[in-house]
Amino acid sequence: MRTFSPAAVPAGARTLEGHWYHSEAVFQRERERIFSRGWTCVERSERVSRAGDYLLAEVDGESLIVLRDVRGELRAFYNVCRHRGTRLCSAQAGRLKGAIVCPYHAWTYALDGSLLVARDAEGTLDVEGERYALRIASVAERLGFVFVSLDGDAQPFEAAFPGLAGRFDAWNVGSLRAVRRIEYELRCNWKLVFQNYSECYHCPVIHPQVERLSPSDSGRNDLVEGPVLGGYSSLREAVTSFTASGRMVRPALPGLAAPDLGRVYFYTIFPSLLLSLHPDYAMAHYVTPLAAGRTRVVCEWLFEPNTAAHADFDPADAIDFWDLTNRQDWAVNELTQLGVASRAYAPGPYVQREGLLYAFDRHYRSVMKETAAE
């Protein structure tokens, strides 16, 4: 049985030093130790549901082709021809007609990555389908999301994220359908986005519309160690959803237990996904670091397919609510980025309602192989 409680902060716990947020040298170490080795969430798998469907994903500066092959398997390949390195696909998404064809010299690859055709190469080099197959990246399909790792021998997904197994079954997240996405570019470090998402200590100050729906001190957490962190916040009496009106105008997601109808769950999945689960919809934030002080965030809203198919379906109440909340967060995150770069900044004390931030810092330092400074 899952146990929820406030995440604790030990005496003397302090925020990260400023260089972790603004140093380009730190960012390069993050690329090496986090983003080139671990698992990154890039998209919903519904975008590649049929054989030949593909999308391009950017991970740590690398372009990957994520596609569904003829057997229905999800695959990820580096977007690089094995002949002279030409980028194979340019459109961000589309459907391949049975093969990937290089636009330069028409070397042709099957949807499993093997080389089918190397024009006029007979007798000049040892061209074999397996030897010159496309370079692979690891790929996993979980909760309806596509996760990729640049490491072809990455740690198995279940071992990397033990807290995810069965965690969100009641919401049937894999069956939900994306109906809207908004892209934001922020002038702040990616870690500030994760940390801001992990506490509502700021909500009465920054988000009066959130405080009206959920008490900022109602957070209780069941995952407080490792790469997956989070828990729930309670809805106020007579509030039924996180929408502009506070009301749920759609059917609740099927299968939810009574307690879940009065809560919103918030989880961070290190280092790339923020997932919130509402009584009537879910929302994902895909977080992509661009530089030490720049981050791209794509927010996507997910609804039950039959509900979304109704002629009168209108998700604006949820989208407008969160677009406002997002922009409020991004503005204060950018102010924080400016502050932590100042010579006047020194690590400050965490308060008890920032337990998940301290948990994030512990995991981050462990991956970066650093010892926490208390």
C-alpha angles and dihedrals in degrees: 000000000000116000120206125199139143112286107249127231116207120227112276096022111152139185123264120279116262097251090067088068106038108024115107088202089059090048091054090051089051089053090054100041103032116017100036094047110029136064120279125194110226111164151338113284091224087081089067100038100131132056108275096021111132142173133188119240125191115214122172091339094310124118114224130190109221112192146158112241128213092271092054094254121142113235137179126204134177107257092239130112113232091223106064103340101261116163106254104203126034105170111087092232140357146120125286119217097230098300146040111245122195110234092217109054100355098247101170130214131193119236088259088061098251119137113254104171134020104178117232092347096123112124095005103080141001100266114177127167094234098040093052098035118136115277110258133222122200115260135188132182112211132156088358090299129117115231120187136185125198087217108089088202096045122159108274111271095239091052092048093050109029091159093065100063107115091338098127102028093122091064093047087217093179092065096051120105128224113238103171140012133189124193122212130185114208132197094221142081118278093238091063088059091054094045095047090051090052099064140044095197085109096048100094089052102039105022114038089163090059094045088053090060103035131022109246091224095053096089116129123176137204100180112056103149134057134007097327116060135169151070138191144306120211124241117233120250111285091016112115105174146004097264135123090267097036088237130115107233094175130061115276116256107274118254100028118140119234095259091054091058088066097047143065116212122213123192135172118211107198125269108355118018136069112188126190123185119203131182091257107020145008132230132205131198114199108204119203121180112219100175138337090284103027131073135174117214123188115194118201130185119215126199138178106275098232091049092049091050094061115111092233095047111136119171095180094110091062096036095049091047093053097038088059091045092048093051091049089052095047092051094054092041089057090050089051091050089056092048099049089053091060122102086229093064119102127167110280130206121275115230122222093262090062097066094125090054090057089047090051090050091052093051093043092052091047092054091045088047093237129139115239115249110222 
